[in-house]
């Protein structure tokens, strides 16, 4: 019996895997809203930061993809990033694709959605100051609302 109590105490003390989604930016054309889970920001060594992001589209792609959950790694010393994992979802959040990223570094353009995401990741979730928390809920609906309303709580970016 004592073993069960000890096991229960150990499980109870483990950290929860709650999300803390922040709307980091919307595209100038209001076609994409970009969220990052602030609690997912991890220093993976030196100037590298890994994050979980969610990209919500205003309309579904031709293959039915409405949003993508991404695991990205940003270089805080050089404006670049790489995809580590990508999961594509339909509007009903059915998985349509689940792919390992290429790991190839890509440049981050100034003023882009990726630039806002990089700023957020590299600042530990404090920049841009316009980023707004949407809590632990899946960000898909909040993203669609922000895109249809023209969110004033986040900066518009080129994309």
N, C-alpha and C positions, 0 to 999 in steps of 0.2 A: 504494500500500500504506500509506503514511504517513497518508493521509486516513482509511483504515479504522481504523487504530489510534487516531487522534485521536477519531473518531466513537465507537468502543467505549469509550474512556476517558470521554468526555462522558456517554454513557448510563449507564455504571457509577457515575458520581459523582452521578447524579440521586437525590433522596430517594425512598425507597420509600413506597408509599401504604398502609402497614400500618394496621390499625385497632387501637384500644385500648378495647374496650367495657367500660364500668362499669355495674353494676347500681346505679342511683341510688335507686330506690324500687319498692315493690310496693303495690298498692291494699289498703286495709283488708279488702275483700271477697275478696282473693286472686284477682281476675279479670284483673289487668293487671300486668305487670312492665315497668319503664321503664329502658332502657339508653341511655347516651350514649357516643359515641366521643370520648374525651377529646382525642385528637389532631386532631379536627375543629374544635375551638373556635377561632373566628376573630373578632378585633375588626374589625367592619365599619364602624367610625366612632363616635367619642364613646362612648356607653354601650351600644352595640349589640353583641351576640355572636351569631354564627351557629354552629349545631351540627348534626351528624347524630345522630338518635336512632332507637331501635328500640323499638316498643311490641309486646309479646307478650301474647296473650290466652290465658286458661286453656282456653277452648273456642272453636271456630270460630264466626264470625258466620253469620247465615243465608245470606249470599252466599258462604260458604266462606273468608272472610278470617280468617287465624289470627294474622297479625302485620302491622305496618306500619313501613316505613322512612320517616323524616320528615326534612326539612331545615327547621329552625325558626330563628327569630330572636327573641332575648330582649332586652328593654330592661332594663338593670341599674339605671336610675334610677327607673323606674316599673314596678310589677308588671304587665307585659303581654308578650305574645308574638304571633307570627304564623307561619302555615304558608307556606313557600315552595315546598315540593314534597312529595308523598306517593306512596309506592308500596305497594300492598297485595299480600300474599303468601298463598298457601294453605299448609297444613301441610307440603307437599312443596317449598315455596319457589318455586312457580310464580307468576309475576307475574299478578295478577288485575286490577289497576288501576294506572295511572301518570298522576298528575294534577299540574298546576301549582297551587300554593296560591293562595288569593284575595289574600293579602297584607294582609288586614284584621286590625287589631290586636284581640286578645282579652284580657280581664282574667285575671290569674292569682290564683286563690283561695288564701288562706293554708292550709297543710297539705295541698295537693293534690299530685298527681303533677307537675303543671306547675310548682308552687312548688319542689319538690325539683330538677327539671330546671333551672329558672332559677338557683337557688343554685349548682348545679354549674357551669353555663356562666359565670356572673358571677364565680365564685371561681377560674376557670381550672382547674377540676377538683379542687379541694381540699375542698369542702363539698357535701353533708353528709359528715362523717367516716366514716359507716357505708357509704359507697359502696365496692363491691368490684370489682376488675378481673377480667374474664373473658378478657382477651387479645384476639387478633386473630380468633378464630373467630366465625362468625355466631352471634349471641346467642339464636337461636330455642330451641334445645334447653335451654340453661341457664335461659332464662326459664320454660319449661314445668316444668322440675324445681323451680325456686324457688317457683313458684306451687303446685305439688302438695305440696311439703314445708313450705311456710310459711317462707320464707327469714328466718333470724334475722340475716343479714348486712346487711340493709338495713331502713330504717325503713318501717313501714306508713303509708300516707297515705290520706286520704279521697279517694274518686273514684267 
